[in-house]
Amino acid sequence: MKPLSSLLAFVTAGFLVASPLAAQQPPPGIVWQRPFGEATFHDIRRLPDGGFIAVGETASNVFPVTAGCFQATFAGVRDGVVVRVDASGGVVYATYFGGAGDDIINGVGITPSGEAFFVGTTRSSDLPRGVNTFAALRGVQDGFAAMLDAAGATLLYRGYLGGRFMEAARAVALAPNGQFVMCGWTNSDDFFGLRSASGSRDAFALRILPDSTGPWIVKLVGGSSSDEATDVGIQPDP
């Protein structure tokens, strides 16, 4: 087997897969694979120990959660899912995250100590509450941000991100100063007190500390049509 440092992670519908990466060639074989039933994964990040955290969604009430996970029961139309595996593909935790409506986790960032900070879209007014919780569902659909502890057992943080119409949070990245930067889209005219441009959707970027304390920095970017932000990267300080 190749060393763990050469593994490349793949996310496909229902499978979390890691395989050796051969330069300019298809992966030659599966090192390990782990099925997760009727789940679709949207993002995956590698942990310093060689494991992975993947996030996504499921409409199944038989998703294989682990004992002691934060949310063991399917709650709505669709629920988000968060899965952590070790470097050999062993499941550390697998949990639902959702309320009575339609919930999807789109992106995840990882703290140095292994907490999963994830973002997505929700139509639930009853998303699970965390140690730190703020805001409530305002529109038909809001974005949200949440953070699980490294064991997947405790929700450290949960917040809605929305105005009076619709929002989606699509991606998140950890900045060197410990803040998270997330992005997505909004068509509300009151998103964090900002008026959306004249288009049907504007992209947004938002910076936040994991415990929701300030300062919050929110920027809207858009023109006369529909604009969305689907991924975010962090520029290192010079």
N, C-alpha and C positions, 0 to 999 in steps of 0.2 A: 504494500500500500504506500502511496506517496505521502510525504509529510503533510500535516494538517495545514501548513501555511500555503500549500498549493491548491487547496480545495476552492472550488467555485460553487456558489449556492444558486439553486434554481427554484422558482416557485411556479408550480403548475396547478391546475384545478384538482384539488383533493390530495396532492402529494407535495411534500417538502423534500427536495432532492439536493444532494451535494455530490459533485463529481470532479475528478481531476481535470484541469484545464491544460490542453495541449495547444501550443502556439499555432495559430492559423489552422487548426484542425478541430473538428467536432470533438466533444468530450469522448474519450475512448471507452468509458465504462462507468457504471454507477458504484460509488464507494458505499453509500448507504441511501436508503429511501424509506420514507415513513408516510403511510397513508393516513389521511384524516377525514375520511368519509366525504360527505357532501359539503365541502368547504371550498371557497375560492380565496386564495391569498393574493393580496395587492402589494405588499411591501415586505422586505426582509432586511435585517441588519445583522452583521456579525459582531459577536461579543469578543472581548479581549482573550477569553479562555478558549476560543475556537468554536464555541457554540453559536446558535442563531436565535433570533426572535423574529417571528413572522406574524403578520396581522392580516385580517381579511373579514370575511362574512360567511354566514351560513343561514339557510332556512330550515335546518334540520333540528329536531329535538333529540337526536341521538349522537350529536357530536361528542367525541370521546374525551370528555373533561377528566381532569385528574383529582384525586382526593385532596381536599383542603384548598382547592382553588377559590378564587374570589367569587365567581358566579357559576354555580354548577347546573343551573336550570335555564332552559330556553324560555325567553320571555315575550317575544313579539313576532312580527311578520318576518323580519330578518334580524339577527343579532350579529354584532361584531364578534370576532374571535381573536385571541392572543395565544400564541404557542411559543414556548421556549424549549429548545433541545440542546443537548450537550454536543461536544465535538464528534461523538460517535453516533449521533442520531437518537440517543436516549431522551425520552420526554422528561423534562424538568417540571413543566406545568402546561396545562391547556385549559383555557377558561372562555366562557361566554362573556360578552359585555353588551348589555342592551336593556331597553325598556319595552313597553307594550307596543311600540310602533315599529318603524322601519329604520334600522341602524346599520351602518357600514363603517368599518375602519379602513382608511385609505393609506395612511402613512405612519411610520414609527421612527423614533429616535431613541438612543440608549445613553443613559448617564454612565460615568466611569464606574459606578458601583453596581450597575446592572439593572437599574429600574427602566421600565419601558414607558416612554412618553409617546402617546399615540393620538392621532387626529382623525376626524371623519365627518360623516353627515348623519343627522338624526331627525326623525319625525316623532320622537317620543318625548312626552313631557315629564317622564318619570325615569330618566336615566339614573343609574345607581349613584348614590351619594358617596363622597370620599371624605377623608380626614379634613381636607380643605375643599370646599364646594362653593361655587358662585354662579349667579345668574340662573335664568329659567328660559324655557323654550319661548321664543317671541313670535316667530313666523310659522309658516307651514313646514319649513325645513330650516334647521340651523346647522352650522358647523359645531364641533365640540373638540375639546382637548381633555385628556385624562392621563393619569400616570399610575402604573402598578409597581409595587415593590418587587425586589429581585426574586422573591419566592412565588410571585403571582397570587398571593393570598390577601393582600391589603390594597385597597384603592387609596392612594395618597392624595389624589387631586382629581377634581372633575369640574369643568366649566363649559357652559354654552357660549357659542360665538355667533351672534346673530342680530339682525335688525327685524323690521316688521314684515319683510317678505321672505326671501330664500337665500341661503348661503350653503357653501360646501368647503370644508377644509380638506386639502388634497395631499399635502406633503409637509414634513417637518425635518429640521436638522438641528443638531446641537452646536452652539457657538462655543469658542474657547473660553469665554467668560462665564459659562454655565447657563446662559439664557438659551431658550429655544426660539427658533425662527420658523414660522409656518406660513403657508400660502394657500390660496384657493380663489373663490369667486363669490361675489355678492350682487344682488340686484335690489338691495334695500337702499332707501334714501336716508337712513339713519344708522348706518353701521358704525358703532362706536362714536357716534356723533358726527360722522363724516357723510356728506352728501354724495351719492353715486353720480357718475358722469351720465351723459345723455344716452349711452348705449344700453342694451338689454342686460348686460352683465359687465361688471368691472372686476379685474383681478385685485387681490389684496395681498399684502405681506404684513405680518404681525410678529412682534418680538415680545416674549414674556418669560419671566422666571417660573420655574416649575411649581412654586407654591402660590402663584398668582399675584404676588406682591409686585409693586411697580419698579421701574416705570414701564408702562405699556407704550409701545410705539406702533402705530398702525398707518399704513400707506395704501392708497388706492391708485390703480393705474388703469386707464381705459380711454377709449375713444367713442366714436358714434355707433359702433356695432357691438358685438359680443366678445368680451375678453376674459380669459381665464389664466390663472397660474397653476401649473400642474406639478412643478418640482422646484426645489430650492437647494442652493449650495451656499457655502460660507466662504467668503474671501478672507484669507488669513491677514492679520495685521502686518504691515511692512516692517 
